[in-house]
Structure formats: structure tokens, C-alpha cells
Amino acid sequence: MHKKKKFCAYCGKPLISTQIEGKVREYCTHCDVVFYENPLPVSSSVVVNDKREVLLVKRRNEPYKGMWCLPIGFAETGEDIREAALRELKEEAGIEGEIVRLIDVDTVDNYYYGSLAIVTYEVRAVGGVLRPGDDAAEARYFPILDHPPLAWTSNEKAIGIYLDFYRDTWAMLDSFKQLSPELSSGEILLDSRKKISQRSFLSNILVKIIERDFEQISEKWLGEVGKNIPSLKDHLDVLERINTDILRNIQLWLKGYRKKIELSPFLDAGSELGKRRVFLPDVLNAMALSRKSIWIHVLGQNILLSPLEIYTTLELNNRIILFYDKVVYSLSFGYMGQSF
Ligand SMILES: [Zn+2]
């Protein structure tokens, strides 16, 4: 149980409790010294492995004996608080770690220790062997989204902050894995270490969706054109060819393989539509529907969810708009070549 000082540490005379600076404090009238109560510094670490499991230790001693918690312990005088976290990790779980970032600082009033300042770090395991130390009855990894109740509320809070931090990244990795199950998570992690930009990451996802759902996107669009633009009903053969060329070329465009788009198929198609005297504004309208159909399809996959992803998508959309501008220009140019 947390104990209160009764005697002066300097002269040994009894302390009195008195109101000082708005609070009841212990005071030595003989030495004129106030004994301030300060929180004890505690250092704790969140270690998560590749399987999104968090390292927990089972407490051998009171308080909270038998409960699980993050590796945690008091920092000692003269010890760097980060070193304290790593030392406790090694002592309690056998794991050697390095600090990744500060996650949280929390103050709590504990019935056993009194006031505590708990500092929690994200720590990456870099060595050691997982085994419980003196203070721990057990040490093991638990799924971070399904772990036993923890002894310290500050631990729960820190894990919550950790999850908030990684939610977007994990959602992105998951969506990517869903699209490319052939890629192991290891390869994806390797890629993320190479710091592939978010833009190229999303471009890749988009290219994969178009590749995979090519026919579905095309058919849906043709259906919409046939239904909404009656004048084009008899020319769906040419339009389907145009859309196929668009979907093929836009992949190369997004991959960045081509700085210039191959425009001759669109010039030819425009020319063909001109020969057939198809109403040009309706063709341009169909192109607008084609561009929309790609985005409607992508958004329907529910993979662009976070603000960052949606923000990046706007930039990607600009590249697609530029692509379509060129297509529309070429179609019109080919078309006019027939009229004049
Ligand atoms: Zn004294």
C-alpha cells in the first residue's frame, strides 16, 4: 500500500500536515522543508510482431498478480527513461529492442504505488529469446486486436494509440494483399521499407483492379452507353474498341511505362465515327461515362477509405483526366478529318 512520510528525512522530527500552495502537504517546522510528493517514472513498451501480435507478460507479483500487461517497470535515478523501457523488456521477456517512437505519456494514481507517470514507447524487437524473466510468470505474443484484459489502463490506452497510428497502413496493406494474394506479406513489408511512395502504391492497386476486372468494367460501361445514349446504339462495336484501347493504355500510363500515349487508335476510331456520321457530342458524352465507370468501379471495391488515400486519389484522378483529355482530342480530331 502507498505510504505517507511521517518523519523529516533531515532531522528525524515528526512532520505536520498543512495547507501549502493550495494542497495538504507534509512539512517539517524545524527545517522549514516541504516534502513534495512527485509521481514515480515508469517506462513501458509496445512490441508488435509481423503477425500483428503484441508482446505481453503475466505478472508474478502484486499489484495485479496473475494479470497480463505490457513489459513495464520503474526508471532508476540516472537512467534514461528510454533505456529503462528496453531494460525492462529484456528483464521481463528476454527480448532486446530498439525504440521506434514515443506512444504516450500518462499519469495515474495507483492504490499500491501512489502517483505514477507512465511513458510508453513503440519498440522493435531486434534480438534476444522470448522467455519470462524474474518478475514475469509468462511472456508471449497475443493478437493485438484480441488480447486478454490488461493490468494497467495506461497500457490499454497506449495500445489504442498504437492501433490508431497503424490503422491506415494496415488497411492499405490488407487491400493490397487482397488484390495480390500471390505477394506474401514479407514482400510487401520489404516494399514499404524501400519507401515506395503512396502514389505509386495506389497506382499499382488501380492498375491491378483494371487488369483483373477489365471485361466487367467494359461491359458495364457499354450497357450504360446503350441505355442512356440511344444514338450510339448502332455503333457499340467501334465504342467497345475505343474503350478497350483506353483500358489497355491507361494501365501503361499509370505504371509510368509510357510518357506518351499511343493516340493513333483513337484518331482512327474518330475517323470511323465521322464516316458513319455519328453525333460527336454523344461520343464525347460516352467518353465521360467511360472515365466515370473506372472510378465507380474502383470506389465500389471499398479500398480507398482513409483521408490520405482519398487525397492521393485526387492526384491520381488528375492523371486519368489528362489521359482522357488526350483521347477526346484525338477522337474529335479524327472525326473532323472526315468532315472537312
Ligand atoms: Zn526536519
Boltz pocket constraint, residues with backbone or C-beta under 6 A from the ligand:
constraints:
  - pocket:
      binder: B
      contacts: [[A, 8], [A, 9], [A, 10], [A, 11], [A, 12], [A, 13], [A, 28], [A, 29], [A, 30], [A, 31], [A, 32], [A, 33]]
      max_distance: 6.0
